[in-house]
Amino acid sequence: MSAGLFGLLDDVAALARLAAASIDDVGAAAGRATTKAAGVVIDDTAVTPQYVHGVTADRELPMIKKIAIGSIRNKLLIILPVALLLSQFAEFLLTPILMLGGAYLCFEGAEKIWGKIRGHDGHAAPVAGTGAEAEKTMVGGAIRTDLILSAEIMVISLNEVADEGFWTRAVILVVVAIAITLVVYGVVAVIVKMDDIGLSLAQRSSALAQKVGRGLVAGMPKLLTVISVVGTVAMLWVGGHIELVGLDELGWHAPYELVHHLEVGVHDATGALGGVLGWIVNTACSAVFGLVLGAIIVAVVHVLPFGKKDDPAAAH
């Protein structure tokens, strides 16, 4: 009797270890997938605060909550089922779809740079309005923008776990969707309330609190600028890398092999720093490739005659 009990306990312990290992595997895979999607995540974080710019302070967090709920719905109810079905029954479409997302990232990054050169931002803040209808319009616009960015995040993440089983992929993508949404909109909430926190601190009697408060108020625009720059670079890097790998998988090996040879050459020539410097070379080459591709797309959309008619700036 005791032997059977101990055997049962051993089986339970083995199952517990297996479950713990599975949870660890899911967590590790979700972490890898999230890292690959970093460029889009940063861009999402930089773009969203613009949709609550100009609204009253008491409506900022409720609006962010509505956008976050819409983002979760986008990821779990629209993008996730489509992505899983494609990965299960039409896996050959994943690389082209991923490359389309990568090309869009390159376009977004290059367009931001083009906008800075021309003196206007590619992600201009929507005009703020008052009342429930205006708020509904702004939230709807933010959720539509999020749908595009979330689709890129989920497809990039799916590509990282394509070798996993169907249900494992589903669990990992659910974890990624929830984690990224919490991180993005948690950070957005902090960013949009940072000036309010700063103003509150600046009105206190403590000299230190006043100094910190004024620093927060002055620092928010700078923080958004840093996030925007990092997001632009990350989009070009991630988008360019997606395109290089995709072209290699589709049969055009030369661009990827050139970058790979440069990376290996730097890695082998720089000793202990080889890993870091090799990664930097790969990242820089991917970003340059992404910038060139993005610039071509921007030229087609905004510069060539058949693209000018869609460009409001072309009329001025």
C-alpha positions in Angstrom: 0.0 0.0 0.0 2.8 2.4 1.0 4.8 1.5 -2.1 1.8 2.4 -4.3 1.3 5.6 -2.4 5.0 6.6 -2.9 4.8 5.6 -6.6 1.8 7.9 -7.0 3.6 10.7 -5.2 6.6 10.2 -7.5 4.3 10.3 -10.6 2.7 13.5 -9.2 6.1 15.0 -8.6 7.2 14.1 -12.1 4.1 15.7 -13.6 4.7 18.8 -11.5 8.3 19.0 -12.8 7.0 18.6 -16.3 4.4 21.3 -15.9 7.0 23.6 -14.4 9.4 22.9 -17.3 6.5 23.6 -19.7 5.7 26.9 -18.0 9.4 27.8 -18.1 9.5 26.9 -21.8 6.4 29.0 -22.6 7.9 31.9 -20.6 11.2 31.7 -22.4 9.6 31.4 -25.8 7.3 34.4 -25.0 10.3 36.4 -24.0 12.1 35.6 -27.2 9.1 36.5 -29.3 8.6 39.8 -27.4 12.2 40.7 -27.8 11.9 40.2 -31.6 8.9 42.5 -31.7 10.6 45.2 -29.7 10.7 47.7 -32.5 7.0 47.7 -33.0 6.4 47.7 -29.2 8.5 50.8 -28.8 6.7 52.5 -31.7 3.3 51.6 -30.2 4.4 53.1 -26.9 5.6 56.3 -28.7 2.5 56.7 -30.8 -0.4 56.1 -28.4 0.2 59.1 -26.0 -0.6 61.4 -29.0 -4.2 60.1 -29.0 -4.8 61.6 -25.6 -2.9 64.8 -26.2 -5.0 67.8 -25.4 -7.8 66.0 -23.5 -8.6 66.9 -19.9 -6.6 65.2 -17.3 -9.5 63.3 -15.8 -10.2 61.6 -19.2 -6.6 60.5 -20.0 -6.6 57.2 -18.0 -10.2 56.2 -19.0 -9.3 56.7 -22.6 -6.1 54.7 -22.3 -8.1 51.9 -20.6 -10.5 51.8 -23.5 -7.6 51.7 -26.0 -5.9 48.9 -24.0 -9.2 46.9 -24.0 -9.5 47.4 -27.8 -5.9 46.3 -28.2 -6.5 43.1 -26.3 -9.6 42.4 -28.5 -7.5 43.1 -31.6 -4.8 40.7 -30.6 -7.0 37.8 -29.1 -10.2 37.9 -31.1 -9.0 39.0 -34.6 -5.2 38.6 -35.1 -4.5 35.5 -33.0 -7.1 33.2 -34.6 -6.1 34.2 -38.1 -2.4 33.8 -37.4 -2.9 30.4 -35.8 -5.0 29.2 -38.7 -2.4 30.4 -41.2 0.4 28.7 -39.3 -1.5 25.5 -39.1 -3.0 25.2 -42.7 -1.0 27.7 -44.8 2.4 28.0 -43.3 3.9 28.9 -46.6 2.1 32.3 -46.4 3.8 33.3 -43.1 7.1 34.4 -44.6 5.5 36.6 -47.3 3.0 38.1 -44.7 5.9 38.6 -42.3 7.9 40.4 -45.1 4.9 42.6 -45.8 4.9 43.6 -42.1 8.7 44.1 -42.3 8.3 46.3 -45.3 5.7 48.4 -43.5 8.1 48.8 -40.6 10.8 50.0 -43.0 8.3 52.4 -44.6 7.2 53.7 -41.1 10.8 54.2 -40.0 11.9 55.9 -43.3 8.7 58.1 -43.3 9.5 59.3 -39.8 13.0 60.3 -41.0 11.5 61.9 -44.1 9.0 63.8 -42.0 11.8 65.2 -39.7 13.8 66.3 -42.8 10.7 68.1 -44.2 9.8 69.5 -40.9 6.6 67.5 -40.0 6.1 64.3 -38.1 4.8 61.2 -39.8 2.7 60.5 -36.7 1.0 63.8 -36.3 -1.2 64.0 -33.2 -4.9 63.9 -34.0 -6.9 67.0 -33.3 -8.3 66.9 -29.8 -12.0 67.5 -29.4 -14.4 67.7 -26.5 -17.4 65.6 -25.6 -18.2 61.9 -25.8 -18.4 61.7 -29.6 -14.9 63.3 -30.0 -13.5 60.9 -27.4 -15.1 57.9 -29.1 -13.6 59.1 -32.5 -10.1 59.4 -31.0 -10.3 56.1 -29.2 -11.5 54.4 -32.4 -8.6 55.9 -34.3 -6.1 54.7 -31.7 -7.5 51.2 -31.8 -7.3 51.1 -35.6 -3.7 52.1 -35.5 -3.1 49.5 -32.8 -4.6 46.8 -35.0 -1.8 47.4 -37.6 0.9 47.5 -35.0 -0.5 44.5 -33.1 -0.7 42.5 -36.3 3.0 43.1 -36.8 3.8 42.2 -33.2 1.8 38.9 -33.3 3.1 37.8 -36.7 6.7 38.5 -35.7 6.1 36.6 -32.4 4.5 33.7 -34.2 7.5 33.4 -36.5 9.7 32.9 -33.5 7.6 30.0 -32.2 6.6 28.4 -35.5 8.2 25.1 -34.6 6.1 24.6 -31.5 2.9 22.6 -31.4 -0.5 24.3 -32.2 -1.7 24.7 -28.6 1.8 25.7 -27.3 1.9 28.4 -30.0 -1.6 29.5 -28.9 -0.6 29.8 -25.3 2.6 31.6 -26.0 0.9 34.1 -28.3 -1.8 34.7 -25.6 1.0 35.4 -23.1 2.7 37.7 -25.5 -0.5 39.6 -26.3 -1.4 40.1 -22.7 2.1 40.9 -21.6 2.8 43.4 -24.4 -0.5 45.1 -23.9 0.1 45.5 -20.1 3.6 46.8 -20.7 2.7 49.2 -23.5 -0.4 50.8 -22.0 1.1 50.7 -18.5 4.1 52.8 -19.8 1.7 55.0 -21.8 -0.3 55.7 -18.6 2.8 56.7 -16.7 4.0 58.9 -19.6 0.7 60.8 -20.0 0.4 61.4 -16.2 4.0 62.3 -15.7 3.4 66.0 -16.2 0.4 65.9 -13.8 2.6 64.2 -11.2 5.3 66.8 -11.9 2.9 69.7 -11.4 1.6 68.2 -8.2 5.2 67.8 -6.8 6.1 71.3 -8.0 3.3 72.8 -5.8 4.6 71.2 -2.6 6.5 73.0 0.0 9.6 70.8 -0.2 12.4 72.2 -2.4 13.4 68.7 -3.4 9.8 67.8 -4.4 9.6 71.0 -6.4 12.8 70.3 -8.2 11.7 66.8 -9.0 8.3 68.0 -10.2 9.8 70.6 -12.5 12.2 68.0 -13.8 9.3 65.6 -14.6 7.4 68.3 -16.5 10.4 69.4 -18.5 11.5 65.8 -19.1 8.3 64.4 -20.6 8.8 65.9 -24.1 12.4 64.8 -24.1 11.4 61.3 -23.0 8.9 61.1 -25.9 11.6 62.3 -28.3 14.0 59.5 -27.1 11.3 56.9 -27.4 10.4 58.1 -30.9 14.1 58.0 -32.0 14.7 54.5 -30.4 11.5 53.3 -32.0 12.5 54.6 -35.4 15.9 52.8 -35.3 14.3 49.7 -33.9 11.7 49.6 -36.7 14.4 49.9 -39.4 16.5 47.2 -37.7 13.7 44.8 -37.1 12.1 45.4 -40.5 15.4 45.2 -42.4 16.3 41.9 -40.6 12.9 40.5 -41.4 13.4 41.3 -45.1 16.9 39.9 -45.2 15.9 36.6 -43.6 12.7 36.4 -45.7 14.6 36.9 -49.0 17.0 34.2 -47.9 14.2 31.8 -47.2 12.5 32.6 -50.5 15.8 31.8 -52.4 17.7 35.1 -52.8 20.6 34.4 -50.5 23.1 37.1 -51.5 21.9 40.0 -49.2 21.6 37.8 -46.1 24.9 36.0 -46.8 26.8 39.3 -47.2 25.5 40.6 -43.8 26.2 37.2 -42.2 29.8 37.2 -43.6 30.4 40.7 -42.2 29.1 39.7 -38.8 31.2 36.5 -38.7 34.3 38.5 -39.9 33.9 41.1 -37.1 33.2 38.4 -34.6 36.3 36.4 -35.4 38.6 39.5 -35.6 37.6 41.2 -32.3 38.2 38.5 -29.7 36.2 38.8 -26.4 34.1 41.6 -27.9 33.3 39.6 -31.0 29.8 38.6 -29.9 28.7 42.2 -29.1 30.4 43.8 -32.1 29.2 41.1 -34.5 25.6 41.7 -33.3 26.1 45.5 -33.8 27.3 44.9 -37.3 24.4 42.7 -38.1 22.0 45.2 -36.5 23.5 48.2 -38.4 23.4 46.4 -41.7 19.8 45.4 -41.1 18.9 49.0 -40.3 20.7 50.3 -43.4 18.9 47.7 -45.6 15.6 48.7 -43.9 16.2 52.4 -44.4 17.0 51.9 -48.1 13.9 49.7 -48.7 11.8 52.1 -46.6 13.1 55.1 -48.6 12.1 53.4 -51.9 8.6 52.9 -50.6 8.4 56.4 -49.3 9.5 57.7 -52.7 6.8 55.7 -54.4 4.1 56.9 -52.0 5.1 60.5 -51.5 7.5 61.7 -54.2 6.6 60.1 -57.5 3.8 61.8 -59.4 1.2 59.0 -58.8 1.9 59.2 -55.1 1.8 63.0 -54.7 -1.9 63.2 -55.0 -2.3 61.2 -51.8 0.2 63.4 -49.9 -1.4 66.5 -48.3 2.1 68.1 -48.1 2.4 67.9 -51.9 -0.3 70.5 -52.3 1.6 73.2 -50.4 
